[in-house]
Amino acid sequence: MCADDLSVYEAIRLRRDVRAEFTGDIVDDVTLWRILEAAHQAPSVGNSQPWDFVVVRDPATLREFADHVASKRVEFRSTLPPERAATFDPIKVEGIIESGTGITVSYDHGRGGPQILGRATVPETGIYSTVLAIQNLWLAATAEGVGVGWVSFYDPAFLTELVGLPNGIRPVAWLCVGPVHRFQLIPDLERFGWRTRRPLTDAVHREKYRG
């Protein structure tokens, strides 16, 4: 599968948060660079491009992060009532080792100087820009037949130290990236009964928000 085979709508429909479907192969550098280039083409407030990408393949670093995430999973499970814990148990929350490649996406609020066109009244637009880069990366990867899993079970200070982010640079995501056997037709959280999707009719409002 390659980027020319899918329309953007098809990539959006096929995109999944991948956990258990990684083949164990490493995404090749040429493909990875194309995916990162797509991420870097994302729109950003004031053209500030406040993102950076730390590519991690050292097995020791991947294992250290996987162990940290496993401990955070245990902490989260301990907060759940028994019936939700039972639903949560079979849900895999990461593919850090299996993917073989981790990408930490970071945000630099100071990128572009103090006067960022468009950020004066909504400072969060910098973070929004970084998330748009992640979405670009995810869709490009999907079009390449490469899976992406967004890991959010971590302490930001731990990840900051793990990948050596400087002061003032914050991690936004750890992405597991690698070839997959297949993309699931139904997202994991729906398949395992954690939560179903809202219909579009519930999300669209006309003129004013309706409760």
N, C-alpha and C positions, 0 to 999 in steps of 0.2 A: 504494500500500500504506500502511496506517496501523495504529496500535497495536491498534485494535479487530479487525483482520483475523486476527491471529495469537494462538494460545495461547502461554503461556510455554514449553511444551514444543516447539512449532513454532519459536519464536524461537531456542531453544537449538540445535535441529537445523540451522537455516538459518545461524546465525552463522558468519562466516568472518573470518579475518585478511586484510583486503583490501589488495591492492597494485596490481594492473594494471587493475582494473575500474571505477575512478572515471570519471565522465562528463566531468569538467572544470567542471561547474556548482558553484556555491557553495551549501551548505546554507543555507536561509533562516533568519533569526534566530528566528522563532517556533518552528520545528521544533527548532533548536539549543537554545533555552531549555527546551523540553519534555524533551529528552534530558539536559541538565544537571540539570534538576529531578529526573529519575529517579535520576541519579547521587547527588544530594544527599540522597535518601531512603534511602540504604544504611544498614544497621546499622553501629554503630561501638562500640568498647569504651568503656564508661563514658559513652556519648553524647558523646564528645569531638569527633566530626566533624573529624578532623585533616587533611582534604584542602582544597586550593584548585585552581582551574582557570584557567590562563592561556590565553586564546583568541588565537591568532596568525593574522593574515591578510595582514600586510605582505609583499608579494612579495620584497622584499630579505631579510627575515628568513627566509622559507621557503627561498630560494635558499642563503643562508649555511648553514642547518642541513642542507640536502640535500647540499651540497658536503662538509660535515664527515662526514656519514654515508657518503658515497661513499668517502672516504678510509679510514674504519674498515672498510668492506667489503673493500677491498684488503688491509688489514692482516690481517683474518681469513682471507681466501683464502690468503695466504702461509703460514699455519700448517697447511694441509691437505695430506695426501698426494695425489698426482696423481689417483687415482681419485675421491676425495671432492671435489677441486677441480672435476673435470669435471661431477660431479653438481650442485655448487653453482652453477656458472656461469650457467645459465639462470634461476635463482631470483631473482625481484625482491624486494628486502628493504624497500622503502619506496615510498610514493606521496605524498611531501611536497608536491611542486609540483602534481601532478595533482588532489589532493583540494582544494586551495585553502584549507583550514582545518586548523590544527594546534592541539591542546589539550595543554598540558603539565599533567599532574596531579602535584601536589607534596604532600609530607607534612611536617607540623609536629609534632614530638615534644612540644613544650611546650604545645600547644593543650589547654586544659582544666585547666592547673595541674599541680603535682607529684603529686597524689594522684588517679590515674585508676582508678576502680573497675573491677577486672578485669584491669589491666595489671601489677600488682605483681610477679607471679611469671613472667609471660610477656610481656616488653616488646615482643616482635614483633607483639603483637596490634594495635598502632597501625598498622603497615604493612599487616597483614591487612585492617584496616578500609578503608584507602585502596584496596586492590585490590578489595574488594567494591564500592566506589563505581565503579571502572572497569568491573567486570562488569555492574553495573546500567546504566551508560552504554551499553555494547556491546549489551546485549540490547534496550534501548529503541531504539537506533539501528537495529538490525536490523528491529524491528517497524515502523519508519518507512520502511524501504527505503533507509536510509542506511548506507554502509559505514564500517568502522573498521579501521585498521591500526595495530598497536602496534609502534613503532620502538624497537629496543633496541641498535642499532649506534651508540653515541655515548659520549663522555666526559662523565660527570655534571658535572664542573666547567665544561665548555664550555657545556652546556645551562643550567646555573645562571646563568652570566654572560649568556648570550644573552637570556634572558627576565627577567633582573633579580631572581632570587630572593634574599631577604635571608639573612643568616647564620643558620644553624640550620634553614633550610627546604631539604629535599632533593627533587630531582626523582625521581619514580617511573616516569613514562611520558611519552613523546610519542605522541599518538594522531593519526593522519591521519583526518579525518572529512569525508565528502562523499557526494553521491548516486552510485549505481552503475548500470551497465548491467544487471548481474545478480550474484547470488552464485554462486560456483562450487559445484557439487554435491560435489566432493571437495577437501579442503584442499590448498593448494599443495605442502606438504612431502610429502604422499602422492603427489600427481600427478607430481611431479618425482623421486620415488624417494629422497628424503632419509631419511624414516623413516615407518613405518606405525604405526597406532594399536594399542594393546593392547586385547584383548577385556576386557569387564567381568569375566568369570570369573577372569581373572588378577589383578584388582585387589581383589577382595572376599575378606576373611578372616573366619573364624568363631572367636570367643572369643580366639584368639591369632594373631599374625602367623606365617604359614608361609613358609619360605624357598623 
